[in-house]
Amino acid sequence: MKKLSAVLIGAGDRGARAYAPFALKYPHELDIVAVADPNVDRRHKVMKEHQISEENGFESWETLLNGTQRADIAIICTMDRMHLGPTIAALKSGYHVLLEKPMSPDPLECIEMERTAREQNRLLTICHVLRYTEFWSNIKKIIDEGQIGEVVSVQLNENVEFMHMSHSFVRGNWKNKEQSSPMILQKSCHDMDILSWIIDKPCLRVSSYGSLMHFNENNAPLGAPDRCLDGCPAENDCPFHAGRYYLGEGKGWARKFTEDHTNEGIISALETTDYGKCVYKSDNNVVDHQVVNMEFEGGTTATFSMCGFTREQTRIVQIMGTKGEIRGNMEDNSISLFNFLTKHESIIRLSEPIGGHGGGDAKIVRSFLNEVRHYDVGVTSLSSASVSLRSHLMAFAAEESRMQKGKSIELDEYYHEIALTSV
């Protein structure tokens, strides 16, 4: 097995904690040889963990990618709106690229990245990690084997979990769509991708509704200060109080915004960062709930619901076919298969996944390495930019529909309109 090398661009949570650790667990397969991140603490932490020399730690991706190609692979995990530059530069420099989702909040940039990968004959794999989980790959296998006949309709629920919602999408990096992406793209492009994958037909049209219903100033408790630690009168009644949560059951989330995990360090961060703000007085504008209706070629339909007000973080799916039905819940990692003819129900209980996203984080890296080792021109990966582009366009169209109060958007017309702009 040929050992491959990679550069890491973006040493945040996804880059440093989801993908780069593969090289520490399997050093005979992958070596991280350089890192770029403007945050000196994050950069130096990765350098220490992977024994990267000082000359191979960079403040910017431009400096890292300048000059001679340093590795086989570029793992790019910058913020959503910073994906285009390093991705195009890496592809043109000869790197195969593993790119964190979403590709970009701009459809023109998505088209440009996919086109450049084809022109440069390089792999561009998007981190739709759910495809690589045992849960979804087993569901895909059941469908492809025809066990439930032709898929007629799919219902998919994404339960974001109430504190995950408040942490990441009210206080965190993805709270404002002008700074990151709309919710349907940033959080739920996974779901658009899964629906596109398991139905395996072109999506013809979408419509969508949703809003920022709760996390806005109209719902702030009377007398609530801008920061939770400044003496909020609703401290004992508010499930989102930052001090009680980050110093209690949600202390693990604190590692996302401070390197000092002591109580003193967390309190200091809550006094100075957005994570200490009242959830009703932030500058967030992404939706806290959204539904999407989809029609696919041949008449198959799908409904998707994302909601930030659920007790657990999971995805629940019901797939209805002409010969049977699949029901599944990622929380307990089990799948129910029911046969209409025999009335027999089979329960598939999958082993406890190892690693993030149901085991998908590690498996996408291993799959990508194998694809690079055996790469042949024209070969694409399971979650290539070409297939990801289709589901990204579904998400873009859904947001367009939501902004137009549920207007049905024809995907072909929408794509051609965007494509003409890119010419």
N, C-alpha and C positions, 0 to 999 in steps of 0.2 A: 504494500500500500504506500503510494507516494505521499510524503508529508508535504502539506501546502503551507504557504505563508500568507498573512493578511495584515493590512493596515486598518486601524479603527479610527473613523472620523465621527466624533461625537461620543464622549465618555460619560453620558448620563445613565439613567436607569436602564434603558433598553440595551444600549451598547455595552456598558461595563458590567451589567448584572445579568443580562439575558443571553447574549451571544458570545462575548469574549470569554466567559468562564469555560466554554467548551474546550478551549486550548489548555486550560489548567487541568481539566479532568482527563483529556485525551491528548497529551503532549506529543504523542507519536503521529497524530493526524494533522494538527494545526499549531502554528506558532504566530502569535501577534508580535510583529517586529517594529511597528511604529504607531503612534497615536497623535491625534490632533484634537484639542479642545481649548477654548479660551479660558476656561476655569482652571486655574493652576492646581488647586487641590484635587480635583477630579483627574486631571491629567497625570499628576505625580502618583496618585494612587494606582492607576492602571500601569504606569511605568514600573512601579515597585512590584506589583503582583506578577507582571509578565517579564520582569527583568529586562526592560527596554532601556537602552543606553540614553544618556542625556541628549545626544545629538539627534536622536530619533523621536523626541518629544516636541511637538509643535503647537504653537498657539493658534494657527490657522490651517485650514485644509489647503489653501492656495500654496503655502510653503511646502507642505508635505507632498503634494502632487506635482510640484515643480521639479523638472529634471528627470533623472533616470527612474524607471519603474522600480519600486522597492519590494513588491510582493506579487503574488498571483491574484489576490483578492482584495477588494476594498469593501469593508463593512461600514455602511453609512447610516448613522443614527442621529443626525442633526435634527433640529426642530423642523416641523412640517414645511414651513415657508423657506427653508434653507436647503432643500433637497436638490434642486435643479443644478446649481453650480458645481458642487463636488461630483454629482453623478455623471454629468456630461464630461467633465474633465477626466474622471477616472476611466470612463469607457474609452475615451479618445487616447488615453495613455496606455491602454492595453489591459486594464484590470477587468476581471469578471466582478460584478457588483451584486452584493446582497444589501437591499435597501429597505429600511424600516417603512412600514405603512403609516399614513397614506403616501402615495407617490408624490402628490402635491395638491394643494387646495386650488390650483389653477389648471383647468382641463387642457389648456394649450401646452403647459409644461409637461403634463402627463404624456401627451401625444409626442412632444419633442424627445422625451427620454426614451420612449418605446422605439421611435424611429431611429434614434442614434444607436441604440443597442443593435438593431438589425444592420445598420450601415457599417458598424464597426465589428460585426460578427463576434459579439461578446454576450455572455449571459447577463441578464438583468433580472434578478429574482426579487419579488416583493414579499415582505414578511407577513403573508397571510398564514400565520402559524396554525390556525384551526384546521386547515387541510391536512396537516401532518399528525394530528392527534388520532389516537385509537378510536375515540368516540366518532368523529366525523368520517374517518376512512372506513370504518365498519358500516356506517349508514350508507355511504357511497357504494360500497361493495354489494350490499343487499339490494339496492336499487338497480345497479348495473346487471346483476344476476337475474333480474326480472321477478324477484320473489313477491313484490307487491304489484306487479303488472305495470301499467303506464301511470306515471305520476299525474294526478288530477289537480291536487291543490296542496299547498304547504302553509303551515302557520308557524312562525318563528318568533319567539319572545326573547328579548335581551333584558334580563334583570340586572340593572347596573349596581344596585345596592345603595341605600340612602347615604352612607358615609363615603363610599367611593365617589358618588356623584358630587357631594359637597367638597371632597378633597381635591379631585382632579379637574372638575368641570365648573366649579363655582369659585374656589380659591386658587386653583392650580394653573399649570401651564396651558391648559386647553379650555380655559373659561371664556375666552373672547375669540370669536371666529375670525375677526380681522387680524388677530395676532397669530392664530394657529389655523383651525379649520372648522367648518360647521360640524355639529355633533354627528350627523348622519355619515359624514366622511371620516372624521377622526376616530370615533369610537365604533361606528357601525359599518365601516367599509368591510370589516370581517364578515358581517352578516350578509351584506350584498354579495360578497364573493362566494360565501357558502351556498346561497340560494342559486347563484349563477352556475356553480359547480355541480350541485346535486341534480338540478333540473336539466342542465346541459342542453339548453335551447336558448336562442336569442331572446332577450327581453324586448318586447315591442313597445310597451307604454307603462308609465307609472303615474300615480297621484299620491299626494302626501299632505298630512295635517300635523301640526304640532306647535308648541309655543313654550316660552319661559313663563310658566303659570305661577310658580311658587317663589322661586329664589329671586325676588325683586323687592325694592324698598317698600312697596305697598303692604308687604306682609311683615315688616320689621316690628318687633314688640315695642310697645310704648316705652320711650325713654332709653332704648337700646343705644349704646355708644358705637362708634365705628369699629372698635376693637373689643373682642370678648373679654379680655383681661382688664379692661378699664371700668369694671364694676357694672356688669349687665344685670338689670333687675330680673331678667328672665332666665338666669343661669340654670336654675334647678328645673325649669320647665322646657328648655330648648334642647332637642337631641343633637344639635349641631354645635353646641358650645365648644370652642376650640380648646380651652384650658382643660376642661374635664375630659374631653375625648383624647387628645394627644398625650396627656399625662396618665391616661388610664387604659382602657381596652384598645384604643387605637394607637398606642405608643409606637407600634411597628411602622406606621405610616410616617412618623417623624423623621425616619432616616432618609426620606425623600427630599427633605428641605433643610436638614442640618447635619453636619458631620459630628456634632457634639450631642450624643444621645442621653446625656445626663438630664435630670429634671431642670437644672439651671440652664443648660444649653438649649433645651426645648423652649423654656419660658422666654429666653432671650430672642429666639427666632420668632416666637409668636408675637413678640412686642415690636418686631422690625420688618417682618415679611407679610405677604398677603395671606398666609395661612392662619394668621391671628385675627383676620378681619371678620366682622359679622357677615354671615352668608347672605344677608339681605341688603348689605351695603357695599358689595364688591362691584367691580366693573365688568362682571360676567354678562354675556348676552347669548350664549348657546342655549338651545332648548333643554328643558328638563323632562320632556316626553314628546314622542313623535310616532306616528304610524305611517306606513307606506303600503300602497296597494300596487301589485304588479301583474301584468299579463304577458305570458310568454308565447312563442310560436307554437301553434297547435292547440291553443286554448288553455294550457296549464296556467293556473293563477297562484299567487302567493301573497300573503299578508305578513308584514313585519311590524312589531311593536317594540320600541325602546322606552323604558321608563326608569327614572332615577329614584323611584319611591318603592323599593322592594326590600324584603328582609335579608335576602341573600344575593350574592353575585353569581349568576349562572345564565345558561341559555336553555330554554325549553322548546322542543320542536315536536310537531305532529305532521306527518307526511302521509297523505291519503292517496292510495293507488286503486286501480281497478280490481286488483285481486287481494289486497290487504292493506294494512296500516302499520306505520312505524310511529312509536312515541319514544321520546328520549329526554333525559335531563342530565346536563353536564355536571350538576352538583353531586349526584350519586353515581355518575359514570355508568349508567345502565341504559339499555335499549330494549324496548318491548316490540316484538314483531307478531302481528296477528294475521292469520290466514282466514279469508272469508269462506272458503270452501270447507275446510276441516274444522273451523272454529277453534283452532289450536293457537295458543299464545306461547311464544318462546321468549324467555328473558335472557338477555346477554349481559352478564355482569363483567365488566372490564376491570383489570387490575388497577390498583391505585397508581395514577400517573406520577412520573418523576420529573420534577421541574415545572417551570411556569407554563401557563396557558395549556393545561392538560397534557403536558409533556411535549407540546409543539415547538417550544423555543429551542430545545436541544435537537429535536429531530429535523427541523428545517436546516440547521447548520450541517448536520451529517449528510443529509440529502444533497445539499448544495455542494459540499466538498466532493461527493461522488460524481455529481454532474460535471464539475470542473475537471476532475481527473479524466473523465471519459468524454470530454466535450468534442463534438463534431459540429462543423458549421451547419446552421439551420436547425439544430436540436434545441428545444426549449425545455424549461423546467416546469414542474407541477404548478408553480405559482409565478409564471413568467410575467413580464410586463405586458405582453400581448393579451393574456387572459385577464390580468388585473385591470387593464384599461377598460374592458367591458363592464366590470362591476363598478369601477370608479365612475363611469358615465351614468350608471344607474343611480348612484348616490348624488351626483351633480344634478341630474334631472329631478330627483326627489326633492332636493332643496329648492330648486327652481319652482316646482309645483307648490311646495309649502309656502314660499314667498308670494305666490299668486293665488293663495287661498284655495288650494286643492285642484287647480287646473290640471287636466290630463296632459302629460308631455309625451309626444311620440319620439321614441329613441332615435330612429333613423334620421328624422328631420333635425333633431337636436344635435346629433353627431355631425351631420353634414354642415350645419350652420357653424359649428365650432371649427371643423376641418377647413372650411373656406377661409375663416379668419386666420388660420395658421399658415396659409399659402403665401 
